[in-house]
Amino acid sequence: MGAVGLQTHIWANNTRSVILLVTFPILLIGIIYGIQLILMGLGVLPGSGKALGDDMALAASWLGATIPLALVVAAVWFAIAYFGSQTMVDMLTGARKVERRTEPELYNLLENLSISRGLRTPTLRVIDNDSLNAFATGLHEGQYSITVTRGLVQSLTRDELEAVLAHELTHVINKDVRTMVIASIFAGIISVLAELVFRALLYSGGGRRREDNKNAMPLILIGIAFAVVGFVLAIVIRMMLSRTREYVADAGAVELTKNPDAMISALRKVEGRSSLKGPDELQQLFLDNQPDGVGLEGMFASHPPIQKRIDALIRFGGGRDPGPWTGEEAYGSSFPASTSVPIT
């Protein structure tokens, strides 16, 4: 990061995001094809009555009609999410919009950061929850919103809270919040399709026709393989998008505040205290979202470990690590104290 500069990493991250998002429609086609094979094997859709390859070719020929239909459904889904995503997020998390008069110091921090970059100040929201977390949402200017939990506001110093707001504002500046929202919408569509496959296998009819089709079981197995691969790859793509953007947002926060120590100490306070309920698609947007387990669960985590993010800030930002936070005011008093973080 230090050798090529932050902007180079932003460009690389955006390019990678575009390439990865382009694969979502391809995955959608693969999953639809898998569903058609499964339905053919179950006897819901007619087979060719010939060899397995003929049945698969017949299912492929239907894509010319099913793909446009799927795209129309996806477009309707996207339109609903486009206009109603923030309302749904607020309902799921309990977030509420706050104004300058109710949260003057918090609002002023966000406004000053936005002004420094010539941006319209995103809407500020607060979740009355003891966890320490934050996230940005929105698809375009005028719709962007930054949400913080009450626990975060009460536990962080002024400088630390400014660093977290700068982190979330960086997501807005780099447009990766838009990328993640779109990825979450696509992932939601794929999740629904996977659910349909599961329910079709459990509650399908057409038993007599299935027994007459010698290709039934191979079709079902091949169809499940297509659906599972598409679903897993959609999850992996979403994880990759979320992981790479967090390092860049941490660096962007340092660039905005010129205070790497504040970002590091904020992450230390958030560490192990970020649990916040919400669907998987929403949790990808959080400041931190660590799994409770290890192993495979950790491999598919949407965010890099806090320690790795801190190591990057120390190496490339010149910050200092105060060590794990015990919950006591070991470094800095809670917001809205105006003193900077004393790290020795």
Secondary structure, 3 states (H helix, E strand, C coil): CCCCCHHHHHHHHHHHHHHHHHHHHHHHHHHHHHHHHHHHHCCCCCCCCCCHHHHHHHHHHCHHHHHHHHHHHHHHHHHHHHHHHHHHHHHHHCCEEECCCCCHHHHHHHHHHHHHCCCCCCEEEEECCCCCCEEEECCCCCCCEEEEEHHHHHHCCHHHHHHHHHHHHHHHHCCHHHHHHHHHHHHHHHHHHHHHHHHHHHHCCCHHHHHHCCCHHHHHHHHHHHHHHHHHHHHHHHHHHHHHHHHHHHHHHHHHHCCHHHHHHHHHHHCCCCCCCCCHHHHCCECCCCCCCCCHHHHCCCCCCHHHHHHHHHHHHCCCCCCCCCCCCCCCCCCCCCCCCCCC
